[in-house]
Every structure is written in structure tokens, then in C-alpha cells.
Amino acid sequence: MILYSAINTTVIRPMCKHLMEFVWVFKYNSEAFVRRSVIFAISVCLFTLPSFLWFSELQDELIEAKEWLQYVVEKDDDSQCKEAAIEAIVLVKEVVRKEIGVAAEEKKT
């Protein structure tokens, strides 16, 4: 909720970056609810952080998150984790689509 409230502020980038760093250590936790929490945190960051910031400053984190989410979809035993990971991958694709659309518009002008 706090992260969502920071949309369109200058603190959103460091908040997302630090949240991603914090939850990343729990991504292979044995408890499914912990992994679901990691997916939720990633999803909130994907939703709140503008796409240009993902590509300009957090590109490595975006790639790493997408790879891990794909791993969850393929290998995780928990169906809720898989469902949440699929939804988060859709958000990743939306971030990429937005940025590609912006780049295409800039190229036209």
C-alpha cells in the first residue's frame, strides 16, 4: 500500500529497488506463502514503477525477475505460486510492451 501511494513520486525507484533486493533472498524459501509474497512484491513493483525506469535503471532486476517467475511456473509445486507467477509474467510483458511502444513512437518523430 505504501509503495502504491508513492506512484509518480521521486522515491518510487529507490523504494522498488530496495523492496526487490529485500524479497529476493526469500525467492527459494521452502514455504509457498513466502514465495507467493515475493511474487506479490515483484508484481507491485511492476505495477507501480514506470516502464522507462525498468529499462533505464532496473533492467537487470527485470530480467532476473522474469527468469525466476518462469522458473516458478515450470518447477514450483504450489499451484497458487504458479498462478501468481503467470500473472506477474503478464505484468512483465506489459512493461516491455509499453516501453517498446514508447520507443516506436519516439522513432517516428
N, C-alpha and C positions, 0 to 999 in steps of 0.2 A: 504494500500500500504506500509506503514512503517513497519507494522508487517510482511508482506510477505518478505520485504527486510531484516528482521532480522533472516531469516531461517539459521540454522546452526551456530548461534552465542550464546554466553553465556547469552545474555539478553532476549532471546526468552521466557524462562519460566516466569520470573517476568512480562514481558510485557503481556503475555497471561493471567496470573493470575490477574493482575490489570485491564485489559480490561474486563474480565469476572465479576469481582467484581463491576466495574463501570456500566456495562449494566444491571446487574442482577436486579437492583432496578426498571428498566423500563419494566420488563417482563410482567406485567399485566396492562400496560398502556391502556387506552381506545382507543387510536389511533392505527389503524392497521399498519401504516407505521413505528411507533415506535417499535412495536412488530417485524415487519419484519427486522428492523435494529438490534434488539437484536439477532435474528436468524442469520443474516449475520455475526455479530461479533463472535458468537459462531462457526459458520462454518469456518471462517478464522482461529480461534484458533485451531479448529480440523484439519484443513489442514496444518498448519504451525508447530505445536508443535509435536515433535516425540512421537510416541506411548508409549515408555518406560517412558517418563516424565509424561504422563497422569496417568499411573498406579503406578508410584513410588511417585509422589508428588501432583498430582491433581485428585486423584481418586474420592474423594467426589464431586468435581466440575463436573466431567464427569458423574457420576451417577445422580446428580441433574439436569444437563442439559438434559440428555436423558429423564428423567421423565417429565420435563417441555415440551420438544418437543413432547412427546407422548400426553400430555395434549392438546397442541395446535392442533395436528392432530385430536383429538377426539372432542374437545369442541369449538375451535375458529370459529367465524362466517365468517372470511375473507378467501376466497379460496386461495389467494396468500400466506397468512401466513401458511396455511395448506400445500401447495405445498413446500414452503421453509423448513418447519419443516420436511417433509418427506425426502427431500434431505439431510438435516442435520443429520437425523437419519441414513441415509445410510453412512455418514461420520463417525458417532459414531461406527457403526458396522465395518467399515473398520479399524478404530483404534484398536478395540477389536480383529479383525481377525489378524491384523499384530502382535499384542503383543502375541496372543495365538500361532501364527506360530513361533515366535522367541523363546517362551518358549518351544515349542515342539522340535525345533532344538537343543536347549541347553540341553534338557533332553536326546537326542540321543547321544550326545558326552560325 
